[in-house]
Amino acid sequence: MFTKLLNHEILNLLKSRRVYLTVIMFLLLFTTVFVVRVLDYQKQVNQYIEDVKVNDEAMANIENYSHITPRAIQEPILFSIYNEGYRIQRVINIKFYEAIIETTSINAERNMLFFPDTELDITFLITFFLSLFILLISYDSVNGEKQVGTLRLLMTYPLKRQSFILKKMLGVFIFVAFVFTMPYFLSIISLMVIYANLLTINFFISAFFYWFLTIFFILFFSLLGIFLSTCSKSPNQSLVYAILTWMVLCIIIPISWDYIISPSLSNERIHQATQNYHTYTTQAKRAIEHDLPDDANLRLVPMGIWTSSAGIENDGIHEMSLWGYDETYEQSSRFQSHLYENYYPLIRASEQAYDDVYRVRINTENMMNRVFFFNPIVIFHNLSMKIAGNSRVDHLVFLHTARELRDDLVNLGATEGWLFDYRFYAHFKEEYNLGSREEMLARFDGDRELVWEYVNDIEENAEMYEMEVPVFRKYEQPHFTLAMMIPRIFESMVLFVGSIVGLWVVIWWRFLGYDVR
Amino acid sequence: MLKIVELCKTYEDGILALHNVCIDIVKGQIFALLGANGAGKSTTINIICGFIPASDGDIWVDDISLKDNPRLMRSKIAYLSENVMLYDNFTGYQNLKFFADISHSEKRKLEKGNISENMEKSLSQKEYLTQILRDVGLQDDFIHVNISKYSKGMRQKVGIAIALVKDAPLLLLDEPFSGLDPKAAYDFQKLLYKLRNEGKTILMSTHDIFRAKEMADIICIMKEGEVVMTKTRDELESEDLNKIYLDYIEGRVAPMPLNMPSISNFVVR
């Protein structure tokens, strides 16, 4: 009996012209977006492969300790149709004594699907319109039938009112869920065909969770539409309610939060944390520019490799600067010690301060998720970020992992002593030792061009170095498992399901006393 | 067949819509409710159909009480409103099939499978439903055409077919003749006679005094939520119903006492 009602409802939806147009729009929108997404994912995967290759090559050709610049490269975790914000730049260069506060990109092309400033993403637009579409399908589901009169006729049958309202809800829900699910799975299948070897089980777990989440989203808005339909006498009235509700949930609340409420809540704290950050970076800058020991040559070290240091004298003329082994090593060693003792702690402190700014933002976001727990858009946004691994927290974890790698490397150097050792400074084997600057110039009759050539030849010949690259920990991307995913989303999911159940109870209760005349 | 006892309805805003309405209809009768707008005709029908709850009193259809078993009672009634309400996206046949499906499966559930499927046994459901649509006078060409293309008369026919398929002993008709052209109204009237002869009981509310007098076995006039007159066709045979109606409505005649002959033998349970 209920199946008959439900079949009828879905058939009725399918036959209505308005729904017919909506379905076409849905399909076009989803298909376009998914095609774009699939292409984007492919691009990301290609980019990742390219980045890894570049990194591997660089690591294979390490010539000395000071050349070690490993990278933390994030793999595109998820083919998420939601926010791709942090996925554009997902490479961190791990350098000694450099504050790790942001991701960079090696091979990235500009991602046209996401505008970082506004967080306006093509997939955000789907959510935006998906909610509107669902409301437009369901806003007259009850009072429309009341207006036509079929509701009255149905109520003269020994039908339970619960059955009627349940079929309404399920009808809209199944219909929209199907329209969403079809392109979603088609796009996943197309990915499986094209990139079968790249898709891991994690990908499918995340894709499944994302689908699951969107299904809840659809359920929420179907119920909301039906609720509005039971709140007003005529479909016109409920249409106005539906549009107003949509505007409040999707436009007014997020915008007023972003531009009014959130700044007033967190601006002061962000300001304070930013001040701290600037204080530490200024101190760090001083430490490296002004507080250097007199006999440590700043210019020398950042150039990285001993022989290639081409200095710029005060008069602006390029001049080859070459030092002999002892002189260079001593200067380098003093400089490294200075960095390790003075500059490195400040860098870490400025990273902490940067994290504090970030944490204030995360806290404000969390507060928003709790304050607007009734807003499906907010819950959906929060949950999909968590599932996609794109949240600020995830970004911070990524930065932390990269910093841990950097610290490991620095500590390794300090413990083993090579940080303050000539080896860190790319010492050549004895037979290639160049001697002092004057000796080099004398050897080539003062011809700087010849000296430069000679030095370059030596530099490119790895066999001439007297060192072994230390064994260090490499970056490993934490991969989501089911066991990791569930606790991440548990709280918000409970909130989401709870609000859906609550809404359902309210509709149930309202419809039992609904005037069907 | 239908017994309404001391039915009262007060709306939430305090308006008294019905006051001690008592009606008794015997099986196979056509009963007409007359009255001005707001007299309580539609409220009475709405309460019988279960659209709104009664404030007091009860209704029995075939000895089944609205209070005790509203769902079973609803299976005993078929309702046809002034503007027949159907799903515009479906054809006449599909509309009929939908309502046939829900009424049959509900009945099966309520009566635990003891429903007699007399006609359906010999005919397939499709033939059976098509035959019913033909019986009510819908042209074959229109059976599989969307309802949105139907005239009011044709919708009325599908509506009555839906009521017939429900196989309920009591038909409730709310202003069934309003808006019908004379030919359609005549056809509809013939159909109602046929149904009465088949043993259906019909309760209709109407403004149409002449048709009421012509068709109804009992006529009841309501005013301000109360029954002010109930007379049989024989009692009205030589009287001018139009005049009586106006006399009652304009208050020139006092309401008839409640213990009128037609319900005097009624036993309140």
Interface residues (C-beta under 8 A of the other chain):
Chain A: M1 K4 L5 H8 L11 N12 K15 S16 V148 G149 T150 L151 R152 L153 L154 M155 T156 Y157 P158 L159 K160 D515 V516 R517
Chain B: N46 C49 G50 F51 I52 R71 L72 R74 S75 I77 A78 Y79 S81 N83 V84 M85 L86 Y87 D88 N89 F90 F98 F99 D101 I102 S103 S105 E106 K107 K109 L110 I162 K166 L172
